[in-house]
């Protein structure tokens, strides 16, 4: 029984399949965080630009 547990534990340590899946999950989370940050920043810049254009058009037409 003890030998069986030791053998299973040794197999678990040598199994790299779970570590690879974890690494892919962490990589996907990091990429998602970078994309969310970039889109948020870009969205704020674009929104500010359109607001400035709308304000300039309103001032030019006298509205």
N, CA, C and O atoms as a GROMACS GRO file, in nm:
protein
  252
    1UNK      N    1   0.083  -0.120   0.000
    1UNK     CA    2   0.000   0.000   0.000
    1UNK      C    3   0.087   0.126   0.000
    1UNK      O    4   0.064   0.218  -0.078
    2UNK      N    5   0.187   0.129   0.089
    2UNK     CA    6   0.275   0.246   0.096
    2UNK      C    7   0.354   0.262  -0.033
    2UNK      O    8   0.378   0.374  -0.077
    3UNK      N    9   0.392   0.152  -0.094
    3UNK     CA   10   0.466   0.157  -0.220
    3UNK      C   11   0.376   0.212  -0.331
    3UNK      O   12   0.421   0.289  -0.415
    4UNK      N   13   0.250   0.173  -0.329
    4UNK     CA   14   0.156   0.221  -0.428
    4UNK      C   15   0.136   0.372  -0.416
    4UNK      O   16   0.132   0.442  -0.517
    5UNK      N   17   0.125   0.422  -0.294
    5UNK     CA   18   0.109   0.567  -0.272
    5UNK      C   19   0.235   0.640  -0.316
    5UNK      O   20   0.227   0.746  -0.378
    6UNK      N   21   0.351   0.585  -0.284
    6UNK     CA   22   0.477   0.648  -0.324
    6UNK      C   23   0.490   0.650  -0.476
    6UNK      O   24   0.536   0.749  -0.533
    7UNK      N   25   0.450   0.542  -0.541
    7UNK     CA   26   0.455   0.537  -0.687
    7UNK      C   27   0.361   0.639  -0.749
    7UNK      O   28   0.398   0.709  -0.843
    8UNK      N   29   0.240   0.649  -0.698
    8UNK     CA   30   0.143   0.747  -0.748
    8UNK      C   31   0.193   0.890  -0.727
    8UNK      O   32   0.177   0.975  -0.814
    9UNK      N   33   0.252   0.916  -0.611
    9UNK     CA   34   0.305   1.049  -0.582
    9UNK      C   35   0.419   1.082  -0.678
    9UNK      O   36   0.428   1.195  -0.727
   10UNK      N   37   0.505   0.985  -0.706
   10UNK     CA   38   0.616   1.004  -0.800
   10UNK      C   39   0.561   1.033  -0.940
   10UNK      O   40   0.612   1.122  -1.009
   11UNK      N   41   0.459   0.960  -0.980
   11UNK     CA   42   0.397   0.985  -1.111
   11UNK      C   43   0.335   1.124  -1.118
   11UNK      O   44   0.342   1.190  -1.222
   12UNK      N   45   0.274   1.168  -1.009
   12UNK     CA   46   0.213   1.300  -1.005
   12UNK      C   47   0.317   1.410  -1.019
   12UNK      O   48   0.295   1.509  -1.089
   13UNK      N   49   0.430   1.392  -0.954
   13UNK     CA   50   0.537   1.493  -0.961
   13UNK      C   51   0.595   1.500  -1.102
   13UNK      O   52   0.625   1.609  -1.151
   14UNK      N   53   0.610   1.385  -1.168
   14UNK     CA   54   0.670   1.382  -1.301
   14UNK      C   55   0.572   1.422  -1.411
   14UNK      O   56   0.616   1.451  -1.523
   15UNK      N   57   0.444   1.426  -1.383
   15UNK     CA   58   0.343   1.461  -1.484
   15UNK      C   59   0.345   1.611  -1.506
   15UNK      O   60   0.317   1.688  -1.414
   16UNK      N   61   0.378   1.654  -1.626
   16UNK     CA   62   0.386   1.796  -1.657
   16UNK      C   63   0.263   1.847  -1.731
   16UNK      O   64   0.258   1.965  -1.766
   17UNK      N   65   0.166   1.762  -1.755
   17UNK     CA   66   0.048   1.801  -1.830
   17UNK      C   67  -0.032   1.910  -1.758
   17UNK      O   68  -0.078   2.005  -1.821
   18UNK      N   69  -0.049   1.897  -1.628
   18UNK     CA   70  -0.122   1.997  -1.552
   18UNK      C   71  -0.050   2.130  -1.547
   18UNK      O   72  -0.114   2.235  -1.553
   19UNK      N   73   0.082   2.126  -1.535
   19UNK     CA   74   0.160   2.250  -1.532
   19UNK      C   75   0.148   2.324  -1.665
   19UNK      O   76   0.140   2.447  -1.666
   20UNK      N   77   0.147   2.252  -1.773
   20UNK     CA   78   0.135   2.315  -1.905
   20UNK      C   79  -0.001   2.383  -1.919
   20UNK      O   80  -0.009   2.495  -1.970
   21UNK      N   81  -0.106   2.317  -1.875
   21UNK     CA   82  -0.240   2.377  -1.883
   21UNK      C   83  -0.246   2.502  -1.796
   21UNK      O   84  -0.307   2.602  -1.835
   22UNK      N   85  -0.184   2.497  -1.680
   22UNK     CA   86  -0.182   2.614  -1.592
   22UNK      C   87  -0.106   2.729  -1.656
   22UNK      O   88  -0.148   2.844  -1.647
   23UNK      N   89   0.005   2.699  -1.720
   23UNK     CA   90   0.082   2.804  -1.786
   23UNK      C   91   0.002   2.868  -1.900
   23UNK      O   92   0.005   2.990  -1.916
   24UNK      N   93  -0.068   2.787  -1.977
   24UNK     CA   94  -0.151   2.842  -2.085
   24UNK      C   95  -0.263   2.929  -2.027
   24UNK      O   96  -0.297   3.032  -2.084
   25UNK      N   97  -0.320   2.887  -1.917
   25UNK     CA   98  -0.425   2.967  -1.853
   25UNK      C   99  -0.373   3.100  -1.804
   25UNK      O  100  -0.438   3.203  -1.822
   26UNK      N  101  -0.256   3.100  -1.743
   26UNK     CA  102  -0.197   3.226  -1.697
   26UNK      C  103  -0.161   3.317  -1.814
   26UNK      O  104  -0.180   3.439  -1.806
   27UNK      N  105  -0.110   3.259  -1.921
   27UNK     CA  106  -0.077   3.338  -2.039
   27UNK      C  107  -0.202   3.400  -2.100
   27UNK      O  108  -0.201   3.517  -2.140
   28UNK      N  109  -0.310   3.323  -2.108
   28UNK     CA  110  -0.435   3.376  -2.162
   28UNK      C  111  -0.490   3.489  -2.074
   28UNK      O  112  -0.541   3.588  -2.126
   29UNK      N  113  -0.479   3.474  -1.942
   29UNK     CA  114  -0.526   3.578  -1.851
   29UNK      C  115  -0.443   3.705  -1.867
   29UNK      O  116  -0.497   3.816  -1.864
   30UNK      N  117  -0.312   3.691  -1.884
   30UNK     CA  118  -0.226   3.808  -1.902
   30UNK      C  119  -0.258   3.880  -2.033
   30UNK      O  120  -0.265   4.003  -2.037
   31UNK      N  121  -0.277   3.804  -2.139
   31UNK     CA  122  -0.312   3.865  -2.268
   31UNK      C  123  -0.446   3.937  -2.258
   31UNK      O  124  -0.460   4.047  -2.311
   32UNK      N  125  -0.543   3.875  -2.191
   32UNK     CA  126  -0.674   3.939  -2.176
   32UNK      C  127  -0.663   4.069  -2.097
   32UNK      O  128  -0.728   4.167  -2.130
   33UNK      N  129  -0.580   4.070  -1.992
   33UNK     CA  130  -0.563   4.191  -1.912
   33UNK      C  131  -0.500   4.303  -1.994
   33UNK      O  132  -0.540   4.419  -1.982
   34UNK      N  133  -0.402   4.269  -2.077
   34UNK     CA  134  -0.338   4.369  -2.162
   34UNK      C  135  -0.437   4.424  -2.265
   34UNK      O  136  -0.440   4.545  -2.289
   35UNK      N  137  -0.516   4.337  -2.324
   35UNK     CA  138  -0.615   4.382  -2.423
   35UNK      C  139  -0.719   4.472  -2.359
   35UNK      O  140  -0.755   4.576  -2.416
   36UNK      N  141  -0.767   4.436  -2.241
   36UNK     CA  142  -0.866   4.519  -2.171
   36UNK      C  143  -0.808   4.656  -2.139
   36UNK      O  144  -0.875   4.758  -2.157
   37UNK      N  145  -0.685   4.659  -2.091
   37UNK     CA  146  -0.621   4.787  -2.061
   37UNK      C  147  -0.603   4.874  -2.184
   37UNK      O  148  -0.627   4.994  -2.179
   38UNK      N  149  -0.561   4.812  -2.294
   38UNK     CA  150  -0.539   4.888  -2.418
   38UNK      C  151  -0.671   4.942  -2.473
   38UNK      O  152  -0.678   5.057  -2.516
   39UNK      N  153  -0.774   4.859  -2.473
   39UNK     CA  154  -0.904   4.902  -2.526
   39UNK      C  155  -0.964   5.012  -2.439
   39UNK      O  156  -1.024   5.107  -2.491
   40UNK      N  157  -0.949   5.001  -2.308
   40UNK     CA  158  -1.001   5.105  -2.218
   40UNK      C  159  -0.932   5.238  -2.244
   40UNK      O  160  -0.997   5.342  -2.256
   41UNK      N  161  -0.800   5.234  -2.252
   41UNK     CA  162  -0.723   5.357  -2.277
   41UNK      C  163  -0.757   5.416  -2.413
   41UNK      O  164  -0.781   5.536  -2.425
   42UNK      N  165  -0.760   5.332  -2.514
   42UNK     CA  166  -0.791   5.379  -2.649
   42UNK      C  167  -0.933   5.433  -2.656
   42UNK      O  168  -0.958   5.534  -2.723
   43UNK      N  169  -1.026   5.369  -2.587
   43UNK     CA  170  -1.164   5.417  -2.586
   43UNK      C  171  -1.177   5.554  -2.524
   43UNK      O  172  -1.253   5.638  -2.573
   44UNK      N  173  -1.103   5.578  -2.416
   44UNK     CA  174  -1.106   5.711  -2.354
   44UNK      C  175  -1.048   5.817  -2.447
   44UNK      O  176  -1.102   5.927  -2.455
   45UNK      N  177  -0.941   5.785  -2.516
   45UNK     CA  178  -0.878   5.881  -2.608
   45UNK      C  179  -0.972   5.911  -2.724
   45UNK      O  180  -0.989   6.028  -2.761
   46UNK      N  181  -1.033   5.808  -2.780
   46UNK     CA  182  -1.125   5.829  -2.893
   46UNK      C  183  -1.248   5.909  -2.847
   46UNK      O  184  -1.294   5.998  -2.919
   47UNK      N  185  -1.300   5.877  -2.731
   47UNK     CA  186  -1.415   5.951  -2.678
   47UNK      C  187  -1.384   6.098  -2.658
   47UNK      O  188  -1.465   6.184  -2.692
   48UNK      N  189  -1.267   6.128  -2.603
   48UNK     CA  190  -1.226   6.267  -2.584
   48UNK      C  191  -1.212   6.338  -2.718
   48UNK      O  192  -1.252   6.453  -2.732
   49UNK      N  193  -1.155   6.270  -2.816
   49UNK     CA  194  -1.138   6.329  -2.949
   49UNK      C  195  -1.272   6.363  -3.012
   49UNK      O  196  -1.290   6.472  -3.067
   50UNK      N  197  -1.368   6.270  -3.005
   50UNK     CA  198  -1.499   6.297  -3.063
   50UNK      C  199  -1.571   6.409  -2.988
   50UNK      O  200  -1.641   6.490  -3.050
   51UNK      N  201  -1.555   6.416  -2.857
   51UNK     CA  202  -1.616   6.526  -2.781
   51UNK      C  203  -1.556   6.660  -2.822
   51UNK      O  204  -1.628   6.760  -2.832
   52UNK      N  205  -1.425   6.664  -2.844
   52UNK     CA  206  -1.361   6.788  -2.889
   52UNK      C  207  -1.411   6.829  -3.027
   52UNK      O  208  -1.434   6.947  -3.053
   53UNK      N  209  -1.426   6.732  -3.116
   53UNK     CA  210  -1.477   6.762  -3.250
   53UNK      C  211  -1.620   6.814  -3.242
   53UNK      O  212  -1.654   6.911  -3.309
   54UNK      N  213  -1.704   6.750  -3.160
   54UNK     CA  214  -1.843   6.793  -3.146
   54UNK      C  215  -1.849   6.933  -3.087
   54UNK      O  216  -1.932   7.014  -3.130
   55UNK      N  217  -1.763   6.964  -2.990
   55UNK     CA  218  -1.763   7.098  -2.931
   55UNK      C  219  -1.717   7.202  -3.032
   55UNK      O  220  -1.771   7.313  -3.037
   56UNK      N  221  -1.618   7.168  -3.114
   56UNK     CA  222  -1.571   7.260  -3.216
   56UNK      C  223  -1.678   7.285  -3.322
   56UNK      O  224  -1.693   7.398  -3.369
   57UNK      N  225  -1.752   7.182  -3.359
   57UNK     CA  226  -1.858   7.198  -3.457
   57UNK      C  227  -1.972   7.283  -3.400
   57UNK      O  228  -2.032   7.365  -3.471
   58UNK      N  229  -2.002   7.263  -3.273
   58UNK     CA  230  -2.108   7.343  -3.211
   58UNK      C  231  -2.068   7.489  -3.202
   58UNK      O  232  -2.149   7.578  -3.225
   59UNK      N  233  -1.943   7.513  -3.169
   59UNK     CA  234  -1.894   7.652  -3.158
   59UNK      C  235  -1.892   7.718  -3.296
   59UNK      O  236  -1.920   7.837  -3.309
   60UNK      N  237  -1.858   7.642  -3.398
   60UNK     CA  238  -1.850   7.697  -3.534
   60UNK      C  239  -1.988   7.730  -3.590
   60UNK      O  240  -2.001   7.825  -3.666
   61UNK      N  241  -2.089   7.655  -3.553
   61UNK     CA  242  -2.223   7.680  -3.606
   61UNK      C  243  -2.302   7.775  -3.516
   61UNK      O  244  -2.410   7.820  -3.553
   62UNK      N  245  -2.248   7.806  -3.399
   62UNK     CA  246  -2.315   7.898  -3.311
   62UNK      C  247  -2.425   7.835  -3.228
   62UNK      O  248  -2.507   7.906  -3.169
   63UNK      N  249  -2.427   7.704  -3.222
   63UNK     CA  250  -2.533   7.635  -3.146
   63UNK      C  251  -2.501   7.627  -3.001
   63UNK      O  252  -2.579   7.573  -2.923
   0.00000   0.00000   0.00000
